[in-house]
Amino acid sequence: MPTSQDNTLGQYLRDRRAKLDPAALGYSLKRRRTPGLRREEVAQRAHVSATWYTWLEQGRGGAPSAEVLDRIADALMLTEVEREHIYLLALGRPPEVRYRAGEGVTPRLQRVLDAFALSPAIVRTPTWDIVAWNRAAARVLTDYAAIPPDQRNVLRLMFSDTRVRAAQSDWEAVARFVVASFRADVARAGAGDSVRALVEEMCQSSAEFAAMWRDNDVSGHGEGIKHLHLPDQGRLALEFSSFAVDGRPDLCMLVYNPVTQADQALITRLMAEQERPAALAWSVSSQPAS
C-alpha cells in the first residue's frame, strides 16, 4: 500500500470530505466521531461502491476513470480549480475542456478595466461576446452600452454593421483574421455547441462569412497592432495584448495601448470630447507587435 506521502490523492479526498457539512446534505449527525461525510456517503453520492471508494482513498486499485472523477468531484462539491487538482493528482493531466457560459465580470475586474485611463480595454468570452469595457474603449472603439447585449459580438459587428465594414482599410483581411481567431478560441474552449446557432445564423445572413467559415482557417491573436480610422480624426495605432482571467476560463481581457505619443494625444483628445460620438472601427493587423 502506498505511504501517506505517496497517496496525495487519497489525502486530498479525505480533506475535502471532512470539510462537508452532513446536515446541510441531509445526513444525520448522530454517532459521528469525525467531521464531514463518511466514505460510504461520498460513495453513495458519486454512485460508486463504498469498498471501491475506500480503496481509492487508501491508494489501492489503480487510477479512476475521468467519468468517475467527475462524479466524485460533484459528490464532494468541488470547485473547478479543485476538480482540476484531483485530475492532476489522479491522472497527471487536467480534465477535458468543459465550456460553461459566464455570468459577466466582477466589480473588481471592472475596476481593473477602469484603471486604464488612456488604454481601451475590454473583456470578451470565447464566443467573442463583449461583456465589459472601460470608458476609453467606449470612446475609441464603440459605445457598447448603446448596443443590445445579444448583439455585442465581434462577428456580428464585423459582418452586419455597415459602419464597421466601411472603417476597414482591407475589410476582407481583417474579417478573415477575426473568423480564424474566433474558430480557434471556440475549439480551445470546447464551445462548439454553444456557437452553432450563431454560426448558422451568420452563414445564412452573410455569404462572405459562410465562405470564410468553410475555409477552416485558425489563427492566434495574443498580441498585435490594431489600426483604427476615426471619423474627422485620422488614423490611430494601438498595440494590443490579451490576458487570461485567473479562475475564469470563459473570459479574456484585451488591453490596447497607443503606439506613439501622437496616438496617445489623440486618445486624450477623444476622452476630453464627451459630446462626440464614439468612433467605430475594427481594423486589426494580424502582425504581432514588435
N, C-alpha and C positions, 0 to 999 in steps of 0.2 A: 504494500500500500504506500502511496506517496507520503512523504513527510509533510508537516504543516507548512513548511517553507515552499515545497513544490506545488501544493494544492491551492494556488491562488484563486482559481475559480470557485472552489468549494468555500473558501474563506469569505469571498465576496458575497456569494449567495446566502450564506449564513448571516452575514452582517445585514444585508438588505431585508432578509426575513425577520430578523429581530427588531427592525425599525417599523414594521407594520402594526397597526392597531387592530387586534382581533375584534373588538366590539364594533368598530366602525365598519367592519366587513361582515358582520352578522354572526360572529362566533362567540360562544360563551367564554367568560373569564374564569370559570371555576376550574380548580385543580391545574393551574398553570404555574410551573416552577421557574420558567424563564420568560422574558419578554418576547413579544412578537408572535408570529404564526408558528404552528408546528409544521414539521416536514410533510406530514400527511395532508395538511390543509393546503399547503402550496401545491402538492401533487394533484389534489382534487381540483384546484383552480386551473392548473395547467393541463389537465386531462392526461396525466401520466400516472404510472403505478407508483405507490408510495415507496416500494422497495427500490425501484429504479432511481427515483429522485434521491433517496438516501444514499445510494451508491454514488450518484453524481456529486453530492456534497462531500463524500468521502474520497473522491478522486478515483473511483473504480468504474469499470465498464466502458471506457473509451469516450470519444468525443460525441456530444449530441449533434443531431442534425440542425440545420438552420430553422426548420419549421418548429422543432421542439424548443429551440432557444427563444423564438418569438413568443411561444405560448408561456414559457417561464417568465420572460420579460413582462408580459401582460399580467401574469399571476402576481408578480412582485411589484407591479405598478411602477416600473422603471421609466425614467425619462429617456429621451432619445440619446443623450450622452451616455447614460448608464447602460442602455441597450447596446450601444456600440462597444462599450467596455467589455461586456460579457462575451460578445463575439470575438473580440481581440484575445481575451483570456482563453476561450474555449477552442476557437478555430484559427487564431492567428491572423484574422482579416476582419475588416469592417463588414457590416451587413450590406446586402444589396440595396441599391438606391430605392427609396420608398417616398415618392413625391407626395407632399401634402401642401395644399394651398395655404398661404399665410394669412394673417389677420392684421395686416398693416404694421406700422412701426411703433416702437415705444416712445414715450416723451423724451427719454434720454437720447435715443438715436436722433430724434428730430432736433434736439438741441445741438448735437454734433453737426448736423447739416447747417443749422443756422449760424454756427460759429465761423463758417467760411463766408466772410463778408463780400469779397470780390471774386469768389470762385463758385460758379454754378455747380450745384451738387444735387443729385437725385438718387433715389433708391428704386430699384425695379425688381421684379420677380423673374424666375427663369423663363416665364412665358412672355416677358418683355412688357408687362403692365407697369406703369409708373404709379407707385404707391406713396411716394413722399418726395418733397423737393424743398429747396430753400428760396429765399427772396431773390437771390442772384439768378437762379435758374428760371424763376418766373419772369424776370426782366429780360434775360438774354436769350433763353430758349423759347419758352411759350408759357402762357398763363394756364397751367394745368387745372387750376381751380375753376376755370371757365368751361372746361370740357367735362361732360358727364363721366363718372367713374368708369363705366363699362366701355368707354371709348378712349381711355388713356393708355393706349397700346401703341408701341412704336410702329408695328406693321400697319395698323390701321392708318396712322398719320402718314406714313410713307407712301402708301398706295391709294388712299382715299381722299386725302386733303390736297386740293389743287394748289394751295398756297405753299405747302411743304414741297411739293413737286417743283414748283416754279423757282424755289430758292436754291435748287441744286445746280452746281456748275456741270456735273455729269451725273444726272439722276440714275441712269442705269447702273453705273459702277457702284454708287452708294447703295442703291436698292439691293443689288446682289450681295454686297457686304453685309447688310442688315439681315437678309434672309439666311445666308450661310451661318452667321453668328447665332441667329435665333435657333436654327436647326441643331447646332452643336450644344447650345445651352439646354434645350428641351431634352435631348438624348442624355446629357450628363445628369440631369435632374430626375430622369425617369418620368417625365411629364407628358409623354406622347398621347396618352388617353385624354389628358386634360385639355390639350390644344386641338384635338381632332375637329371639333365643331368650328373653331376659329379658322383652321386651315381650309376646311371645306368651304366655309363662307368666303374666305379670301380668294380661293380658286374660282368660285362662281362669279364673284364681282370683278375680278381683275385677271384677264388673260395673261398679262405680264407676270403677275405673281405666280400663276399656275405654271408657266414655263420655267421660271426660276426655281420653283419648288421641285419640279420634276428633274432638274439638273443634279439634285442631291449633293450640292457643294456644302462644305463645312468650313468654318473659319474661327480663329480665336480673335479676341478683342480686348485683351488685358490692358493694353495701353496704345496710344496713337495720337494723332492730331486731328482735331475737328475744325473744319472751316465753315464759318457762318457768313451769309450775305445779309446784312442788316439793312432794312429799308432806311434810306436817307443817311446812312452812317458808313457804308462801305464794308470791307471785309474784316473779319475778326478771326484770329487763330487761337485755338485753345489746346493745350496738351491735356489728355485725359488719362486717368488711371482708375482701374476698378479694384474693389476690395470686397472680400467675403465678410459677412457679418457673423461673428462667432456665435454659435448656438442657434443661428437662423439660416440653415442651408437654403431656404426659399428666397433669400434676399441678397442683392448685390448693390453696393454703393459705388457710384461713379462721381469722381470729382474732376472738374475742368479748371485748369489754371491758365491764365493769359500767358502767351509765349513771350511777348515783348512788352516793354514799357508802354509802347503805343497802344497795345491791346488792353493793358491794364487801365490806361487813361480812358479808353473808350468805354470799358465796363463801368468805371467810376462815373462817367458822364450819364450813362444809361440809368444807373442807380439813383442819380440825383433828379432825373426827369420822371417823376412819378406819374405825370399825366400822360406820358407817351404809351401807346400800346406796346405790349411785349413783342420782341422780334420772334419770328417763327422760321427756323431753318434747321435742317438736319444734314448738312453736308459733312460727311465723315470720311476721313482718309484712312485707308487700311494700312498705311505705312506706319510702323512703330515709331514712337518718339525717340529721338536720338539723345 
